[in-house]
Every structure is written in C-alpha cells, then in structure tokens.
Amino acid sequence: MAEKVRIGNTDLYVNRIGLGTNAVGGHNIYPNLSEDTGKEVVRTALDNGINFLDTAFIYGPERSEELIGEVVKENGNRSDVVIATKGAHKFVNGEVVLDNSPAFLKEVVEGSLKRLQTDYIDLFYIHFPDEHTPKAEAVGALKELKDAGKIKAIGVSNFSIEQLKEANVDGYVDVLQSEYNLFKREVEQEILPYTTEHNISFVPYFPLAAGLLGGRYNKDTKFEDGRAKNPLFQEEAFIRNLEKVEQLREIANAKNAEVAHVVLAWYLTRDSIDVLIPGAKKPEQVINNLKTLDVELTAEEIEKISSIFRA
C-alpha cells in the first residue's frame, strides 16, 4: 500500500495520487458519460489504495457528488476516504452566477453533505471567487463550519495571489487549487512561494494540459472538442509543444515509464504540492495513474524537465 502524506497543515493523510472526478457524473462537461463506468472508476480507485476523491457541485451539476456518495457508502469505510468538494456556483433564472457569501457557502455545504451522504466533508473549497464578497469573510464562514465539524479543512480555488492573501489574513486557508502544468507555470512566480511560506498545500488541476503532456498526440492528431480552440493546440505552437513533449519521452523510456508518469512525478517534486488529482474516464486509467508513484527523478532530470519547458 502506498505511503500516505499529510496535506499541508491539515489532519488529512492521502495517497499522493488522488482522483479527479469531473468525468464521474459530469454530464455537463463530457457528453455520453456512463454513470456505471463512473462508479466503477471510483470503486477501482478505492480498491487500489487511492483515498482522495476530488469532486464539485458543478460537475453534473450535483450528479458527481451523488455518485461518489453512493460508492463511498457501499464501500462502508467513510473514515478511510478523504473527500474534497467545491461550491460557489448557483443558478439564477437559468444563468450560472458565482456567490461566496457566507450564507450561500453554508447552504452549499449542507447540499453537498446530503448528496455525499455524509455528515462531514474532509476538504471544502470555494470553487471560484465572486466579485463582491470580501474573501476573509467567505473563509470565515468556512471556519465556522470547520469549528462545527461539518468540514475538516478549508480550501480556495482559482484565487489570484491578492485574493489568496486576503482570504488567508487569519491563517485559515489550508489548500489552494489552481491550474498548473509545465506549459502554464505562472503560479511559480508568486503563488507557489506564498503557499510554501504559509504551509498551504497546492493542488494543481489540468496537470496534463488537456492530454498534451500525456505523450499520446502527434502532429496529425485532430481535435474537434474544446482543444481545437486552445492556444496550446494551435498549429505552430502545437508542433513546438509536441517537440518539448518528445524530449520527455527520452527520460520516460529510460525509466520504462510513460510520459504522463514522468510529468506527474515532476509535479510531486515541487514545494507545497502534496497530492495530484489526475482524472480518469475508465477504471484502467486509474490503475495507470498510480504508476506515477514508481517514477523517481534525479536532481538532473528534474532540472532538465524544468528547462525544456522554460524555453
């Protein structure tokens, strides 16, 4: 069984490879999802030592939390599972708006507790900042929920450095989740130094850059989904990016690993990154993600990977 690590200053201990679950019931994100397959993905994770599940109200919406609640309940060992969920979205006259107000966050947590069929949430994130709620006030509401035993740890997601500092003015923020990958490294400038200094755990999302860092595409690969408009996938940029990924393949081949495993292992060498949450649409992908834990990078390899993507 993989050794567990502590998430920042929290009392949560997890396998360093978790599971992102936007493809479990995330019908508004992916078309034609099978809920049975989604539940099997979660079961496979739990059966193979992954104990950290990351979901959100907006995945579905609501359905991802419901499916995870069903699987965790059938599993029978709630205390063995660390569940993270997120809230901030609400529907007003059919439109989605963001709300970080204390009253709304408390309402969201109650809804998540019901859907997850649990009496506490291990880690609750404010999913996105709104434009009007003072961030310390929003986090203060989560501190009240934490004191009441409804949540165990406080997270914020997609916050700028200024919003993070405001949110953490009382030192209550335990975790920050934001986009970070080898192609998108802006958080290295101010956010990662801040999270490291304040022992806030940083959880990156989109770690494989919509699959580009997985090493499975070539210059002839065609995309008809959102990737077609992603700047990373535009003609010359796409070719240049593929060349960088190919340089990773040399390291991966030497370790009898896949490119994706090397990329994920590199993130685990970064300060304040304790756990990763790669997604999976099929059970076999869950098993594959765990192979990351077998990859050990030397100091030279870590620096080489960094320099390839600094150019």
C-alpha positions in Angstrom: 0.0 0.0 0.0 1.4 3.4 -0.9 2.7 5.6 1.9 0.3 8.4 2.8 1.3 12.1 3.0 -0.2 14.9 5.0 -2.0 17.7 3.1 -0.3 20.8 4.3 -1.2 21.7 7.9 -4.4 19.6 7.9 -5.2 16.3 9.6 -5.8 14.7 6.2 -3.5 11.9 5.1 -3.7 10.7 1.5 -2.1 8.7 -1.3 -0.1 11.2 -3.3 -2.2 10.2 -6.4 -5.8 11.1 -5.9 -8.7 11.0 -8.3 -10.3 14.0 -10.1 -13.9 13.1 -10.7 -15.3 15.5 -13.2 -15.9 12.5 -15.5 -17.9 10.8 -12.8 -21.4 12.1 -13.5 -20.1 15.3 -15.1 -22.7 15.2 -17.8 -22.4 19.0 -18.4 -18.6 18.6 -19.0 -18.4 15.4 -21.1 -21.1 14.0 -23.4 -22.2 10.4 -23.3 -20.9 9.5 -19.9 -21.8 6.2 -18.4 -22.7 6.5 -14.7 -22.0 2.8 -14.1 -18.5 3.3 -15.6 -18.1 6.4 -13.4 -18.9 4.5 -10.3 -16.6 1.7 -11.3 -13.8 4.3 -11.7 -14.3 5.4 -8.1 -14.5 1.8 -6.8 -11.3 1.0 -8.7 -9.6 3.9 -7.0 -10.7 2.9 -3.5 -9.8 -0.7 -4.1 -6.3 0.2 -5.2 -5.3 2.5 -2.4 -6.4 5.9 -3.7 -8.2 7.5 -0.8 -8.5 11.1 -2.1 -11.5 12.0 -4.2 -12.0 15.5 -5.7 -15.4 16.5 -6.9 -17.6 19.6 -7.1 -21.2 20.8 -7.1 -20.9 22.0 -10.7 -19.9 18.5 -12.0 -23.2 17.3 -13.3 -24.3 19.6 -11.7 -24.7 17.7 -8.4 -24.5 14.3 -10.0 -20.8 13.6 -9.4 -21.3 14.2 -5.7 -24.3 11.9 -5.6 -22.5 9.0 -7.4 -19.4 9.4 -5.1 -21.7 9.3 -2.1 -23.3 6.1 -3.3 -19.9 4.3 -3.8 -18.4 5.6 -0.6 -21.5 4.4 1.3 -21.3 0.9 -0.3 -17.6 0.8 0.5 -18.5 1.1 4.1 -15.4 2.8 5.4 -16.1 6.5 5.3 -13.2 7.4 7.6 -10.8 5.8 5.1 -11.8 8.2 2.3 -10.8 11.8 2.0 -13.5 13.7 0.1 -12.9 17.2 -1.4 -15.7 19.1 -3.0 -16.2 22.7 -4.1 -19.0 25.2 -4.3 -19.7 28.8 -5.5 -21.9 28.3 -8.5 -25.6 29.0 -8.3 -28.4 29.1 -10.8 -30.4 32.3 -11.1 -33.1 32.4 -13.8 -31.2 29.7 -15.7 -27.9 31.6 -15.5 -24.9 30.5 -13.6 -23.5 33.1 -11.2 -20.8 32.9 -8.5 -21.6 33.6 -4.9 -19.1 33.5 -2.0 -21.4 35.0 0.6 -21.3 33.3 4.0 -25.0 32.4 3.8 -24.7 30.8 0.4 -21.5 28.9 1.2 -23.2 27.4 4.3 -26.2 26.4 2.1 -23.9 24.8 -0.4 -22.1 22.7 2.2 -25.4 21.4 3.5 -26.4 20.4 0.0 -23.0 18.6 -0.6 -23.4 16.8 2.7 -26.7 15.4 1.6 -25.6 14.4 -1.9 -22.4 12.8 -0.5 -24.5 11.0 2.2 -22.0 12.0 4.9 -22.0 14.2 8.0 -18.7 15.9 7.2 -16.6 16.9 4.2 -12.9 16.5 4.5 -11.9 19.5 2.4 -14.3 22.1 1.1 -13.2 24.7 -1.5 -14.7 28.0 -2.6 -14.6 26.9 -6.3 -14.2 30.4 -7.8 -14.0 33.9 -6.4 -17.0 36.1 -6.8 -16.6 39.9 -7.4 -18.3 41.2 -4.3 -17.7 39.1 -1.1 -14.7 40.0 1.0 -12.5 36.9 0.9 -11.7 36.8 4.6 -15.5 36.9 5.3 -16.1 34.0 2.9 -13.3 31.9 4.5 -14.6 33.0 8.0 -17.9 31.2 7.1 -15.9 28.1 6.3 -14.0 28.4 9.6 -17.4 28.4 11.4 -18.3 25.2 9.5 -15.0 23.7 10.4 -15.5 24.5 14.1 -18.9 22.9 13.9 -17.3 19.7 12.5 -19.1 19.9 9.1 -15.8 20.3 7.2 -12.3 19.4 8.2 -10.2 21.6 6.0 -10.6 24.9 4.1 -9.7 25.4 0.5 -10.0 28.1 -2.1 -9.7 27.5 -5.9 -8.8 29.8 -8.8 -7.9 32.7 -6.4 -5.3 35.3 -7.6 -2.4 36.0 -5.2 -4.2 39.1 -4.0 -7.4 37.1 -3.3 -5.4 34.4 -1.6 -3.7 36.8 0.7 -7.0 38.4 1.6 -8.6 35.0 2.2 -5.7 33.9 4.4 -5.5 37.0 6.5 -6.4 35.0 9.6 -4.3 32.0 8.5 -7.4 29.8 7.9 -6.7 28.6 4.3 -5.3 25.1 4.2 -5.3 24.3 0.4 -5.3 26.2 -2.9 -6.3 24.5 -6.1 -5.4 26.2 -9.4 -4.4 25.5 -12.9 -0.7 24.5 -13.2 1.2 22.4 -15.7 4.5 22.5 -17.5 3.0 24.8 -20.2 1.3 27.1 -17.7 3.7 28.0 -14.9 2.6 31.5 -13.8 1.9 30.2 -10.3 5.6 29.7 -9.8 6.1 33.5 -9.7 4.2 34.5 -6.6 1.6 31.8 -5.6 3.8 28.8 -5.0 6.3 30.9 -2.9 3.4 32.1 -0.8 1.8 28.7 -0.4 5.2 27.3 0.6 5.9 30.0 3.1 2.4 29.6 4.7 2.3 25.8 4.5 -0.7 25.9 2.3 -0.9 22.8 0.1 -1.2 23.5 -3.6 -3.3 21.1 -5.7 -2.8 21.6 -9.5 -5.6 20.9 -11.9 -5.2 20.3 -15.7 -1.8 18.8 -14.8 -1.6 17.1 -18.3 -2.7 20.2 -20.2 -5.8 18.6 -21.8 -3.7 15.5 -22.6 -0.9 17.3 -24.4 1.5 16.3 -21.7 0.4 12.7 -21.9 2.6 11.9 -24.9 -0.1 10.3 -27.0 -0.6 13.0 -29.6 1.3 13.7 -32.8 1.3 16.4 -35.4 -1.5 14.7 -37.3 -3.8 14.4 -34.3 -7.1 16.2 -35.0 -9.3 17.7 -32.3 -13.0 18.5 -32.5 -13.6 19.5 -28.9 -12.5 22.5 -26.8 -8.9 21.7 -27.6 -9.4 22.9 -31.1 -9.6 26.5 -29.7 -6.9 26.1 -27.0 -3.8 28.2 -27.8 -1.6 25.2 -26.9 -3.1 23.2 -29.8 -2.8 25.9 -32.5 -0.7 25.0 -35.5 2.9 26.2 -34.9 2.5 26.3 -31.2 1.2 22.7 -31.2 4.2 21.5 -33.2 6.6 23.3 -30.8 4.8 21.8 -27.8 5.0 18.3 -29.2 8.7 18.7 -29.7 9.1 19.5 -26.0 6.9 16.5 -25.0 9.2 14.3 -27.2 12.2 15.4 -25.1 10.4 14.0 -22.1 10.0 10.7 -23.9 13.7 10.0 -23.6 13.5 10.3 -19.8 10.4 8.2 -19.7 11.8 5.4 -21.9 14.9 5.2 -19.7 12.6 4.6 -16.8 10.3 2.2 -18.6 7.5 4.7 -17.8 5.0 6.7 -19.8 5.5 10.4 -20.5 2.5 11.2 -18.3 4.0 9.4 -15.3 7.2 11.5 -15.6 5.3 14.7 -15.8 3.1 13.9 -12.8 6.2 12.8 -10.9 7.9 16.1 -11.6 5.0 18.0 -10.0 5.4 15.9 -6.9 9.0 17.4 -6.6 7.6 21.0 -6.3 7.3 22.7 -3.0 3.8 22.7 -1.4 2.4 20.1 -3.9 1.5 17.1 -1.7 -1.1 15.3 -3.9 -2.2 15.2 -7.5 -5.7 14.6 -8.8 -5.5 13.3 -12.4 -8.9 12.4 -13.8 -10.0 9.1 -15.3 -12.9 8.1 -17.5 -12.1 4.4 -17.3 -11.0 2.1 -14.5 -7.8 1.1 -16.3 -6.8 4.8 -16.3 -7.0 4.9 -12.5 -4.5 2.0 -12.3 -2.3 3.6 -14.9 -2.1 6.9 -13.0 -0.8 5.0 -9.9 2.3 4.1 -11.9 3.5 7.6 -11.3 4.5 6.6 -7.8 7.1 4.2 -9.3 9.0 7.0 -11.0 11.9 8.5 -9.2 13.5 11.5 -10.8 17.1 12.6 -10.2 18.0 16.2 -9.5 19.4 16.5 -13.0 16.3 15.1 -14.6 14.1 17.5 -12.5 16.1 20.4 -13.8 16.2 19.2 -17.3 12.4 18.9 -17.4 12.1 22.4 -16.0 14.5 23.9 -18.5 12.7 22.2 -21.5 9.5 24.0 -20.6 11.1 27.2 -19.6 12.1 28.0 -23.2 
